[in-house]
Amino acid sequence: MLSDSPSHYGSITRCLHWLIAILVILQLTSSFFNILWEGNVYSQAIVQWHTTIGVGILALMAMRTLWAISQLRHRPEHRGALQKAAIWGHALMYLVLLLMPLSGMAFTWGLGYGVYVFGTAYWTDADVPWVATFGQIH
């Protein structure tokens, strides 16, 4: 079943969840491994795709957000005392997973580097210090 139902999440929701999870795990592990062991092969292989993966996370999160909104009436209900915590937790995760790629893009764009996706530069030749400052939260 593609759509969500009161008893379980549908295939689209689960597919988006796991695609985003895999991309986030790639980003985080390569960054943490580079901190622990600078210049390691794994981090060096992933870092060249960092921006592309980030833009992918942003695109998938936009789709996931729109899909979640369209499925609100069909989704499994959170019952009991943890309902509000679950709702706020999900909202916070959605916010972070949207703002993190946006702040990274703002950082590179604001410094004039452009945003590279699959080797192609977009929004180059900008030098906007206040945007780069916003991007430092990345």
C-alpha positions in Angstrom: 0.0 0.0 0.0 1.4 3.4 -1.1 -0.5 5.6 1.3 -0.5 5.7 5.1 -3.2 4.1 7.0 -4.3 4.2 10.7 -2.5 0.9 11.3 0.9 1.5 9.5 2.9 3.9 7.4 2.7 3.4 3.6 5.5 2.5 1.2 6.1 6.1 0.1 6.5 7.3 3.7 8.9 4.4 4.5 10.9 4.8 1.3 11.4 8.5 1.9 12.3 7.9 5.5 15.0 5.3 4.7 16.5 7.3 1.7 16.9 10.3 3.9 18.2 8.3 6.8 20.9 6.7 4.6 22.0 10.1 3.2 22.1 11.6 6.7 24.1 8.7 8.0 26.6 9.1 5.1 27.0 12.8 5.9 27.4 12.4 9.6 29.7 9.4 9.6 32.0 11.0 7.0 32.2 14.2 9.1 32.8 12.4 12.4 35.3 9.9 11.0 37.2 12.9 9.5 37.3 14.5 13.0 38.6 11.3 14.5 40.9 10.3 11.7 41.7 13.2 9.4 42.1 12.3 5.8 40.7 8.8 6.0 39.6 7.1 2.8 35.9 6.9 3.6 35.6 10.6 4.5 37.6 11.6 1.4 35.3 9.5 -0.8 32.2 11.1 0.6 33.4 14.7 1.0 33.4 15.4 -2.7 29.7 14.5 -2.7 28.8 16.4 0.5 26.9 19.3 -1.2 25.2 17.0 -3.7 24.1 14.7 -0.9 22.9 17.8 1.1 20.8 19.0 -1.8 19.4 15.5 -2.2 18.4 15.5 1.5 16.8 18.9 1.0 14.8 17.8 -2.0 13.7 14.5 -0.3 12.7 16.4 2.8 10.6 18.8 0.8 8.9 15.9 -0.8 8.5 14.1 2.6 7.1 17.2 4.2 4.5 17.7 1.4 3.7 13.9 1.5 3.3 14.0 5.3 0.9 16.9 5.1 -1.2 15.2 2.5 -1.3 12.0 4.7 -2.2 13.7 8.0 -5.7 12.2 8.1 -4.5 8.7 7.2 -1.4 8.4 9.5 -1.2 6.2 12.6 -2.3 8.1 15.7 0.1 8.8 18.6 -1.8 8.0 21.7 -1.2 8.7 25.4 1.1 11.0 27.2 3.8 10.8 24.5 1.6 12.2 21.8 2.7 15.8 22.1 6.4 14.8 22.5 6.2 12.7 19.4 4.6 15.5 17.4 7.2 18.1 18.6 10.0 15.7 18.0 9.0 15.0 14.5 8.5 18.8 13.8 12.0 19.5 15.2 13.6 16.8 13.1 11.8 18.1 9.9 13.0 21.6 10.7 16.6 20.5 11.3 16.6 18.3 8.2 15.4 21.3 6.1 17.5 24.0 7.7 20.8 22.1 7.7 21.1 21.8 3.9 19.8 25.3 3.4 22.4 26.7 5.8 25.1 24.8 4.0 24.0 26.1 0.7 23.8 29.6 2.1 27.3 29.3 3.4 28.9 28.3 0.1 26.7 30.6 -1.9 27.4 33.6 0.4 31.1 33.1 0.1 30.9 33.1 -3.7 31.7 29.5 -4.4 28.3 28.5 -5.7 26.4 25.3 -4.9 27.8 22.3 -6.7 25.4 19.5 -7.5 26.8 16.5 -9.5 29.8 18.7 -10.5 27.7 21.6 -11.9 27.9 24.9 -10.1 24.7 26.8 -9.5 24.3 30.4 -8.1 28.0 31.3 -8.5 29.7 34.6 -8.3 27.7 35.8 -5.3 29.6 37.5 -2.4 26.9 38.1 0.2 28.6 38.2 3.7 25.3 38.2 5.6 24.2 35.0 3.9 27.5 33.4 4.6 27.1 34.4 8.3 23.7 32.6 8.3 25.4 29.6 6.8 27.8 29.4 9.6 25.2 27.7 11.7 25.7 24.7 9.4 
